[in-house]
Amino acid sequence: MSAPRKVVRQRGLWFEEFEEGTVYEHAPGRTVTEADNVLFTTLTMNTQSLHLDAAWAGRQPFGQRLVNSMFTLSTLVGASVAQLTQGTIVANLGFEEVRFPHPLHHGDTLYSSSEILGARPSSSRPGQGIVRLKHVGRNQDGVVVAECTRSVLMWSRDAAPQ
């Protein structure tokens, strides 16, 4: 008779596990391709020439096409899911202070981290809490390309549905 096997399910953190000041570095990084940028840009009906028209973008101040900033933001937040919110989030509540201080280009790799800015129990939703996160994205050279503050509603361990 074999011993019972241990099963570990990947999940994010329960509300009680968030500690203010903790910084999570997410892995892996994500190298962004031209195909990523063109597909995301066209799927979202963003016809901005800065993302699609190499000749036009080449005459602009950055001298080349830029990765769509909404792709950058989505990837930045998405990189945090497995470590922080997978299966433990109730809802994304909103974003504050979204910034893109430096462009991301085709071939750049986006590395992401998240800092816990604070956590408090919800005053209107028992068994849930609000967590504020600061997400920061850097390119392969360590240059900040995106940052945002985000609020999420999280389950407490004992209140979460099975």
Buried (B, 14 or more C-beta within 10 A) or exposed (E): EEEEEEEEEEBBBBBBBBEEEEEBEBEEBBEBEEEBBBEBBEEEEBEEEBBBBEEEBEEEEEEEBBBBBBBBBEBBBEBBEBBBBBEBBBEEEEEEEBEBEBBBBBEBBBBBBBBBBEBEEBEEBEBBBBBBBBBBBBBEEEEEBBBBBBBBBBBBEEBBEE
